Every structure is written in C-alpha cells, then in structure tokens.
Amino acid sequence: MTLLLNADEVAPRLRDRYPDAVLEAKGSSLLVRRERLLEVARFLRDTEGLDFDYPCMVTAVDWWDYFDVVYYLNSLTRNHSLYLKTRAYGRELPAVPSLVEVWRGCDFQEREVYDLMGIRFEGHPNLKRILLWEGFEGHPLRKDFIG
Amino acid sequence: MTLRTDPVTINFGPHHPSTHGVFQMRITADGEVITNLEPVMGYLHRGCEKLSEGRTYTQVVPLTDRLDYLSPMSNNVACVLAAERLGDIPVPERAEYIRVIMAELQRLANHCAMTGFLLNDLGTFFTLFHYTMREREKILDLFEMTCGTRVTVSYMRPGGVLQDLPEEFLPRLRALLDEMPHRIDDYEALITQNEIVLARTKGVGVMSKELAIAAGCSGPMLRGSGVKWDIRKNDTYSIYDRFQFDIPVGTNGDVYDRYWVRIQEMRQSLRILEQAYRDIPQGEVRTRLPLFFRLPSGEAYGRIEAPKGELGFYLVSDGGIAPYRMHVRAPSFINLGVLRDLTVGYTVADAVITLGSVDIVLGEVDR
C-alpha cells in the first residue's frame, strides 16, 4: 500500500532549507509559496528519504478567489506519496512556475491545465493549448465559464 | 558524394486507421528517418470533467464508459473507488469479487484488442486480429449477459455493482477460463518467435527506465522498461491483496517487450480469475445509498491498474450531491508524452508500431 506521507513530517525538513516556503501543512497536502515551488520540487526529488521521482498527476481547482494547482507526487523507490499544492491568484491568466525541468511528465499535463483552466506555467518550453484549438476563447474548466 | 534531402512534413492522421482513432502525428522526416514528431490531439474532446460537475456521483459513471472505450469496466471501478474513498462507503464482499472478475476480464479483452491492432500495424492485416477479436467477443458476451450492454456498461455503482451476476454467468466464465490459455498459446505461436515480428519490433522505440519514471509512464509502458510497478500490488485496492499473481517486466523497453509484458499479463489475469471463480461468496452486491447522496467536503484520489496503466480519479467535493471538481488521470494521455523520444531517429514505419505499442484510446486521451 502506498503510504500517504503526513505533510507535518515533511514541512520541518523544508523549513530548515527554505524558511519561507511552506504556507500550510494539512493532512497530506503541502501548500507552498508560489515563488519557491521550483526549489521545493527539486528538494522533494533529490532529498534522500523523500525521493519523489514520479510525477503522478497535475491538475488545478478553481476556488473563485484563487486556483489551487495540485501535484500528486509519488516515489516508486520508497512507495510513498504526497500532494504538493500552490496557489495562483487573479482571473486574468495567473502564473505559477513550471516543473517540466524537474519532472518530464509535467509537460503535457501542465499544457492541459493551461488549456482548460487558464493558468500560465512560467518557464514551460512549449506552452500552448493541447486539447482545444488555438483561437478558442476562454478556459472551460473555470467555474465562471459558460459554454 | 553525399546526397542532401530536404525535410518533409507528413501529416499522419487524424484520418488514418493506424493512429487508433482521431489522432495526428505531425512528422518531420529526413528521407525515411524521423527528425521531429509532434502529437496533435483533442479531436475527441467532449469535456467529460466539466460535464461531471453537473451530475450526481452515480450519473458520472456513464461518462466514464466513454473514456477508454476498450475497457469501460476498469474506468467504472476507478471512478467509484474515488467516491468510496471520499465518503467511506463500504462495499459488500461479493461485489468486490465481481469487480475483480470484471476488471480482469476487461484486461484480457483490452490486451486481445491491442495485440491484434499491433499486428495490423505491422502489416499482417487482420490475420491475428480475427483470432483475438473472437476471444474479446466472448468476454463482451459475458458483459452483455450481466448488464445488458457490451461497451457502455455503466455496471459499477458507488457501494457495489448494479445487479448480481445472472445464473449462467459462472458456467460460461468457467468455459472461457478453460479455453483461454490455449488461445493465448495460439497467439504466441503466431507472434512470439515469429522472425518478421522480431525483426520489426526488437530494438525499436526503446525507452530507458529513467525516462519512463520521470515522464510518469505507467502500465505496460513502465513495466516494459523494467520497472516493477503495479498498482494492484504496490498500492493495493479492492481485494487484490488476496490473490496470488506475478508482475511481468521487460528488460529492453522496446516494442517487443511491451507486447511480451501484455501477453504475460493476460496469463496472470487468468490466474486471478481462477482464484476469484473459486472463492466468490454469496451475498449482497450493493450497499443501499440514497439516490442523491452527498459526500463530505474534501479531496480523494482513487487509482487502479487499468489495462493501459494507472487510471486515477481525483475528486474534490464541497459537500454537495455532485463533484465540485473531477480530474481524470488518463494513462494513455500521459504515456503519449514520450512518443517523440521513442520515434525520433527511427523510420516512419517504426513510428506506426511504436504508437501501436503505446496502446492509446483517444476517448481517454482527449476526455
């Protein structure tokens, strides 16, 4: 059984290295500051004992005031998992850093989030729509989208 | 003297039988060799995730049939698993066994279809395909007998399954279990040591272990590259911990290994089915729930080892009768992320079989 790590156990190790990175550690979700996302992702991948090598799922949730960008991470070597979250504010194409350089598998999934939820991933090598066509107006998975 | 060739762009698909649906590969080729490949998708996008936000948790199940339409039973299981995790809904013992039987039959049916299609891509038009479709047909007959439909099954419900198995189901399953090992032997006799198949598939579309993991590949794509990772064992769900089975893994990560892994998985599925057939108890098949039941606010991720890889449903609830957000982690979509790496440097004909070995279904890629 994959062990869902407790965010409380991971957060102190992160705070030692990046004191301002963790905003909230609740259950198994670790909410981090947007500006620190890239460093945190590298830390989670490269730290002995964490070894998150497998980017299982990337998605986003629209909460009207902000967007939650959710990364469900796995470690195939340690068989544990964690939800890494960050927040994007604003309705006009809000931005978060792209994690493609940390995990290759984020490529298509981040493009999908950009396409359907309208979140820009800064540093993505090829950020364009993937399911809808170029020229489509709006982002259908947003709560205020009326089809 | 060296000959210079101009790069040629080939629009492979979306209306091409070898793209397994409405999928397009924009290939740039230097002579016969691929220098760049861009997958283009979205032609079958129906907005399944958005549609689910206006439907109750039970009404979401029919949407999932239309994702991976070669394995609807598995999609159903993954969908209700997420709802059951979020709401802590118990599932009766008999229903768990029925789910395992259906999911493993579905794996057999999917791998039958995939093996047939792969040989089609290799140019043996419909020779093996006829045999594999014959067996898939028998499995679909079992589904039809159980829930009235062959593809759009909608058989799983949060808290169990729609209805109990009909009386004649288990005898027919027994007959299939007796027949199937010989049929797989037949397929193997035609393919596994076939000289032409070996020449075309060995060393083609090679993916390293490291790339498979970093790119988030799953299922036979991941195991073909030698990573022993199967959700049924590593993140066990339902009652899979009760069954004895092995996880076959490849060594080279080429097209042939992915084919081989699937054939071995069919044999392991038969082992699971034998045990489930022996142990299935009598009893209830569904926990009674209100028609419009609510799930507590929160999030849950339910994942299963679908025939194509890790199929996950990420559910976010705000306490209402419908999902606030539902995301489908589709294995075909994520496995396509490596298609460029697997095809650049090979010929156009190799790209066709590499795509065949990824085993995509566009209903799931585009959702």
HADDOCK unambig.tbl for C-alpha pairs under 7 A between the chains (distance, minus, plus):
assign (segid A and resid 1 and name CA) (segid B and resid 234 and name CA) 5.49 0.50 0.50
assign (segid A and resid 1 and name CA) (segid B and resid 235 and name CA) 4.01 0.50 0.50
assign (segid A and resid 1 and name CA) (segid B and resid 236 and name CA) 5.38 0.50 0.50
assign (segid A and resid 2 and name CA) (segid B and resid 234 and name CA) 6.30 0.50 0.50
assign (segid A and resid 2 and name CA) (segid B and resid 235 and name CA) 4.77 0.50 0.50
assign (segid A and resid 53 and name CA) (segid B and resid 213 and name CA) 6.85 0.50 0.50
assign (segid A and resid 53 and name CA) (segid B and resid 214 and name CA) 6.31 0.50 0.50
assign (segid A and resid 54 and name CA) (segid B and resid 213 and name CA) 5.72 0.50 0.50
assign (segid A and resid 54 and name CA) (segid B and resid 214 and name CA) 5.73 0.50 0.50
assign (segid A and resid 54 and name CA) (segid B and resid 216 and name CA) 5.67 0.50 0.50
assign (segid A and resid 55 and name CA) (segid B and resid 214 and name CA) 6.98 0.50 0.50
assign (segid A and resid 55 and name CA) (segid B and resid 216 and name CA) 5.51 0.50 0.50
assign (segid A and resid 56 and name CA) (segid B and resid 216 and name CA) 5.86 0.50 0.50
assign (segid A and resid 57 and name CA) (segid B and resid 329 and name CA) 6.27 0.50 0.50
assign (segid A and resid 61 and name CA) (segid B and resid 325 and name CA) 6.71 0.50 0.50
assign (segid A and resid 103 and name CA) (segid B and resid 214 and name CA) 5.42 0.50 0.50
assign (segid A and resid 103 and name CA) (segid B and resid 215 and name CA) 6.59 0.50 0.50
assign (segid A and resid 104 and name CA) (segid B and resid 214 and name CA) 5.49 0.50 0.50
assign (segid A and resid 104 and name CA) (segid B and resid 215 and name CA) 4.71 0.50 0.50
assign (segid A and resid 105 and name CA) (segid B and resid 214 and name CA) 6.02 0.50 0.50
assign (segid A and resid 105 and name CA) (segid B and resid 215 and name CA) 3.64 0.50 0.50
assign (segid A and resid 105 and name CA) (segid B and resid 216 and name CA) 4.97 0.50 0.50
assign (segid A and resid 105 and name CA) (segid B and resid 337 and name CA) 6.90 0.50 0.50
assign (segid A and resid 108 and name CA) (segid B and resid 337 and name CA) 6.32 0.50 0.50
assign (segid A and resid 130 and name CA) (segid B and resid 41 and name CA) 6.69 0.50 0.50
assign (segid A and resid 130 and name CA) (segid B and resid 42 and name CA) 6.75 0.50 0.50
assign (segid A and resid 131 and name CA) (segid B and resid 41 and name CA) 5.92 0.50 0.50
assign (segid A and resid 131 and name CA) (segid B and resid 42 and name CA) 3.92 0.50 0.50
assign (segid A and resid 131 and name CA) (segid B and resid 45 and name CA) 6.59 0.50 0.50
assign (segid A and resid 131 and name CA) (segid B and resid 366 and name CA) 6.41 0.50 0.50
assign (segid A and resid 132 and name CA) (segid B and resid 42 and name CA) 5.96 0.50 0.50
assign (segid A and resid 141 and name CA) (segid B and resid 50 and name CA) 5.87 0.50 0.50
